[in-house]
Amino acid sequence: MSDNLAKPRSFKRLFRNWLSWAGIVLGTSALFAFLLLVAIDQFAGHRNPYVGILAYVVAPGFFILGVALIAIGVLLQRRAEGRALRGAAPRVLRIDLSRPRDRKILAVFAACSVGFLFLTALGSYQTYQYTESVQFCGQTCHLPMEPEFVASQHAAHAKVECVACHVGPGAAAYFKTKINGVKQLYHTVANDFERPIYVTAVNPRPAQAICEQCHWPNKYAGSVERTYRHFLSDEKNTPFTVRLLLNVGGGDPSNGPEGGIHWHMNIANKIEYIATDDRLLSIPWVRMTNDKGVITEYRTPDFKGDPSQYRIRRMDCMDCHSRPAHKTHTPNDAVELAMATGRIDPGIPWAKSKVVAALVQPYTTKTEALQKIASSLHEAYPDPVQADRLINETQAIYRANFFPEVKLDWRTHPDFVGHKNWDGCFRCHDGKHTAADGKMSIKASDCRSCHLILAQGSGQQLEQVNAKGHDFVHIDAEYAEFSCTECHTGGIQK
């Protein structure tokens, strides 16, 4: 024994234990997984924002665990040698291939190591694929992303993967999404994320990099027919339907006449604006540059600032289509849709007003909301069969559009398509934006500028189709100069 201890001591001897060998296999597999994930993401068709969690958090975590096992094995080996110096029998891992037992142990260990490396490769690839799914983006971080996930399931882009819109191309975007993925993980675990979550990037991805990958901006749409079924908040839930032609038009003269709503996306023109708030609700200054290079500026009377001191944005699809994939419906719109499709019986007295009133109460949790919705409607409608059907649909509307735990509903995320519940078009077309000469205004000349009402009302009134367009009738009164949003707030009407 003393002769053996007198020999030069090799550092490699400390790794002659099964624990250190297992740590080496685990650490090697983690390093292999890291390199594989990075390679897969580099050569993928589009970037995955959550691979940063796998490559830079999970894989290094297993690598550190492997290193820890190696260190523990080395420490135990040194303790064994210390006991040997005090006369105890040394514990040294020796593999003699001439012995059948050693050959079997080594073969099993090698097979397990190769199998573990294979499972690491397969698991890394499958996990990578899973992190690209809508379910991972919307459900893994359940509380923060629940509103966006639920809303996306009922939108026009429900079949589009999250990463197709939310991750940009190039090395800079790649690095940014990896860091952002790790940051999201931290805030989710710490439960200190913003409530509600807003898109607050200083330079968000432009619509040209998102929408125009599928939508052709040169397309001429012309006039599109739309029918909007409304119900009044009276005892009979009186129906009031508006059938109209929406003048979508186009902005490329090579495909149709310039005009209509999509004139704003005229390829030859450039429209810029200044918003004085992050949610783009207030736009006091607009600048238009036409195809001949002529510049015209419009501003509201109370805007006296120097435009160069503000961030000037260029108008694109998202300035009107502000909620293209995650639309949260207003209580009024959601209830009217349910009544129009028969999910809520319009024959139930005061159904619309009572359901909307139940939806808009201030609740702190979803559980509280569902319970109080049930109790209030049970109290209003004694018939249990009628009440249960009404409650079930009202609760379904609430679950799809209200998220009190993260303080999100229709009021927190404006939808600027149209001008009924949000000012939308009227942020600029309000008659208050005038040019320097005080004469030119960007107010729409009349309702026919963007839509032509073919028929309105109910019953036989809807058969009185007028190809030249009806004047808009607001229920029983002629249209006056006022903003729709003064009364139409999305909830109980003022």
N, C-alpha and C positions, 0 to 999 in steps of 0.2 A: 504493500500500500504506500509506504513512504517513498519507494522508487517512482511510483506513478505520480505522486504529488510533487516530486522534485523536478519533473520534466517541465519545459516551458509551457505556460498556461495559454491556450488559444482562446480567443474571445468567442469563437464559434461554438465552443463546448456549452455555453450558456443557453443556446437555442436547441439543445438536444433533449427536448421534451415535447409531448404531444400538444400541450396547450399553446406553446409558441408556434408550433407548426400550424395549428388551426388558425391562429391569429394571422400568420403569413398568408394562408389561403383566403381568409376573409378580407384582409387588406388588399391583396392582389385582385380579388373579385370586385371590390369597391372601385379600385382604380380603373379596372377594365370597364365597369359600368359607366363611370364618369366619362371616359374617352368615347365609349359607344354612344352615349346620349348626346354628347357634343357633336359627334360626327353625324348622327341621324338628323339632328336639328339643323346642321349646316347644309345638308343636302336635301332637306325636305322642301316640298313645293311652297309652303308658307311657314311662317314662324309660329312657334308655340310659346306663349308667355309663361306658362307654368313649368316648362322644362327646367327653368332656373331653380325651382324648388327641388326637383329631382337631382339635377346635376351638381348644384352648389350647396345643398342642405342635406338631402338624404344620402347621396353617395359619400360625401365627406364624413357624414355621421358614422356610416358603417366602416369607413377607412380608419377613423379614430378608434372605433371599437376593436378593430383588428390589431391596431398598434397597442392598445391597452392590453389585449390578451397576450401579445408578444412580451410586453413588459412584465406582466404578472408571471408568465412562464419563466422568464429570465430571473426574476426575483426569487421564485421558488427554487430554481436550480442553484442559485447562489446560497440559499439557506441550506440546501442539501449538502453542498460542498463544505459549508461551515460545520455542519454536524459531522462530516467525514473527518475534518481536521481534529475534532474532539474525540475521535475514536469510533463514531458510528459508521455503519456500512454506507458507502456512497451510493446515491441514486443517479446512475448515468444511463441515458437511453442509448442502447446499442442494438443495431439491426444487423443480424447475421443472416445473409441470404442462403446460407447452407442449411438453415433450420427451417422446416416447413411452417412452423407457427409464425415466424417473423415474416416469411414470404406472404402468408395469408393476410397478416395485419397490414403490411405495406401495400398489398394489392387493394385491400378494402379502402385504405386511406386515399390511395391514388384515384380509385374509381369514384369515391365520394367527392374528391376535390374537382375532378373533371365534370361530374354531374352538377356540382354547385356552380361552377363557371358557366355551364350550359343554362342552368336555371336563371342565373344572373343576367345572361344575355337575353333570354326569352322574356323574363320578368321586366327588364328595363324597357324592351321594345313595346310590350303590351301596356305597361304603365304609361309610356310616352303617348301611345295611341289613345288611351283613356283620358289623359289630361287635355286632349284636343276636343273632347266631346262637349256638347252643350250641358249634359248632365253634370260633368265635373265642374265646369265654370259656374253653373247656377245652383248646384245642390251640395257640393262638398263644403264650401263656405256658406252654409245654409242661411244664416241670419243676414249677413251683409248683402248677399246677392239674390236673396229670395224674391224681392220685388221685380228685379230685372228678368229673372228666370221665368216667373209666372207670367209677366206681361208678354215676354217674347213668344210664349206658347200659343198666343191668340193673335199674333200680328202677321203681317204679310211676309215677313222674313223668318218665319218659324223654322224653316228647313235650312237656314243659313247658319253655319257654324260661327260661334262667337269670334274665333280667331281670324275669320275672314275679314272682319271689319275693324277689330280692335288691335291688331298687330300690324305694324308697318314693315316694309322691306328694308334691306340694307343692314350693315354692321352696327350702325348707331342705334337703330330701332331694336335690333337683336339684343344689344347690351342693355338698353333701357328697359325692355320688357323683362329681362332676367332679374335685374335689380328690383323692378317694381313687383315682380312675383314674390320675391323674398320679403319685401316690405309689407305686402298684403297679408302674407302668412303671419308676420309678427303682429300686426294690428288686429288680426282676427283672433289670435291666441290671447292677446292682451285685452281684447274687447274694448278697445278705445278708438274704433273707427268712427268716421263722421256719420251723423244721423240727421238728415238723409245724406246719401252719397251723391255728390255732384261731379260732373266732368269739369275739373278746374285747371287743366293743363293750359299753360300760357300759349302754346302753339299746338292745338289739337290737330289730328290728321285731317287734311282738307278733303272735301267731298270728291274732288277729282281723283283722289287715291282710294276712295271707298266706293261711293255710289257709281261712279262712271266705269268701274270694272265690269259692271253688269248692265247698267242703264246707259243708253246712247243719248247724249245731250242734244244731238242734231235732229232727233226724231220730231216729226210734226204730229201732234195729237189731235188737233182740231177741237171740236166741241164734243164733250162727253156727257151723256145723259145720267142724271142722278135723281134718286127719289129718297126723300128724308121724311120718315114717319114720326110725328111728334104726338104727344098727348098732353092736354091741359091738366093743370092741378086742381080740377074741380071734382065734384062728387061723381060725375059720370065719366071722368077721364076722357073728355071729349077729344076725338082724334083730329089732328090738323096736319095734313100732309102737304109737302112742297115738292113738286116735280119740276126739275129745271135742267137746262143745258149749261154745263160748266165750260166756259171758254178757256180751255187749257192752252190752245194755240201752239206756238212754237217760236223759236228764236233763230232758226237757220233758213235764210231765204231760198236755199237750194232745195229744200224739202217741203216748202209751203210758205204761205204769207207770214211775215213777222207780226206778232200780236198775241193778245191773250195773256194768261198768267205766266206762261213760260217765256214771254218776251223778256222777263227779267234775267233769263239765262242766255240771252242773245250772245252768240259767239263773238260778234263784232263789237258789242258794247261792253263797258265795264262799269259796274255799279259798286260804289264803296259807301261805307257809313261809319258813324261813331255811335257806340252804345255806352251809356254812362253807368251801366250796372252789369254785373257778371252774368245775369240771366237774360240779357238782351231785351229787356222789356221797354226801356226808354231809348229812343233813337232820335236825337235832336238835330242831326246833321247828315245829309246825303249828298254824294257827288256822283254825277253821271258823265261818262266820257263816251261819245258816240263813235261810229265807225270812221268819221272824218276827223276825229281828234278834238272836237269841240267839247269843252268842259262846262258843265252847269252845276252850280252848288245850290242846295236847298237847306234851309235851317229854320228852326222854330224861333219865335220872337225872343224867348228867354235864353237862347243859347248865344252867349257873347264871347265864348272862349276861342283860343287859337287852335284850329284843328291839328296843327303840327304837335301840339302838346298831348294829344290823345292817341290811343291806338286806333288806326284806321283799318277796318276789316273790309275784305272784298266779299260781296254777296255770293253765296252758292246755295246748293240744294238744301243744306241743313238749316238755313235761315228761315225757311218756311216749314220744311219737313223736319221739325225739331225732335220728333219722337217716332222715327220710322220703324223701329224694331221693338220698342219698349213702351208702348202707349198704355197709360193708365187712364181708364175711362172716367168721366165725371159721373156722379150719381144719377143725374138727370138722363144722360145719354145711355148709361147702362140699364136703367129701369125702362126707358122707352124702347130699347132694343129687346128686352125681355118681354115687354107687352106686345110689341109688333110680331114677335115670333111665337107668341102663345105660352111662353114659360110663366108669365104672370097674366092672369085673366083680367082683361080690361073691364069686364063686367062687375068686378068687385068694387063697391063704392069707395071712393077716396083712395084707391090702391096706390096711385102714383105718389100723391103727397105724403101718405103715411109711410110708405117704404123709403122714400127719399129722406124724410125726417128721421127715420130710424137709422139710416146709414150715416148721416152727417153728425151724429152726436159725438162729443169728445170722449173717446175711449182710450185707455192707457195700454191695454193688451188685447190681442185678438180673442182670447178666451172670454174676457169680459164683454167684448163687443157682441159676440155670438149669443151669449146668454141674455144680454139686455135687449137685443133685437128680438129674440124669441119671446121674452116676457112682454115687451111693448106691443107686438103684433097679436099675441094671444089675448091681451087685454082689449085690443081694438076690434078683434073678430072672434066672437064667442064660439062660432062653428069650428070644431077641432079639425075637421078634414080641410076646410077652406084655409084655416090659419096655418096648418102644417105645410101645405103646398106653398103658401106665400112665404113662410119662414124659411123653408129650404132654399128657395130661389134667392131670397134676400141675403141669406148667409153666403150663398155661392158668389153673389156679386161682391159682397164684402171681402171674401177671401181672395178674390181675383184682383181687387183694386185698392184695398186699404191695408197698410202695414204699420200699425201704430208702434210696434217695437223699434222700428227704425225711423219713425216720424215721416212716412212717405204716403202721399195720396195724390190726387189730381192737381192739388194746389201747389205742390212743390216742384213739379216739372211741367212747364208750359208746353202746349201743343199749338204751334203758330199756323197750322193749316186752317185757313178761313178766318173768321172774326167773331164767332158767336160767343165762345167761352173765354177766349183770350183775344187781345187786340190784334194779334197777328198782322194782317194786311194794314190795319189802321195804325200801326206803329209809325208808318210813313205816310199812308194815304188818308190823312186826317184833315187835310185842308189847312193845317197850321204851318206846314213846311213850304216856304216861299223862296223864290230866287232873289238875287240881289236887287232886281228892278221892282220887286214887290208885286209883280203881276203874275208870273208863272207859278203854278202850284202843282204839286204831285198828288192832289186829291183826285180820286176816281170821279169821272164826270157824273155817273149815276150807277145804279145797281146793275145795269146792262153791260157795264164795262167788263165784268168778269163772268156774269151768269145771266141767263135768260129764263124767266119763270114761265113754264109752259102751262101749269095748272097748280092751283093751291086750294086748300080747304078740306072738305070731306064729302062723301057721297057723290051727288051729281055734279058738284063743283069740279071734281077731278076729271070729269068728262069734257069740260069746257076748255079744250086745248087751244091755245093761241100761239100760232107760229111766230108772231111778232113780239110776243112776251106780254105778260100781265104786269101791272104795277104791283109791287109787293104790298100785301095787306098784313099788318101785324095784328093777328086775331080779328078783332072787330074795328080796328082803327087804321087809317092810312099811315104809311111810313112817314116819320119825321126825322129831322136832323139830330140823331143821338147815337151814341155808341151802344152796340148790343150788350157789351160787357157791363154796362151800368146796372142792368137787371139780371142778365144771364151770367151767373157766377159759377154755374155747374152744379150747385146744390139747390137749396130752397130759393125760389125766385124772389127778388125784392119787390 
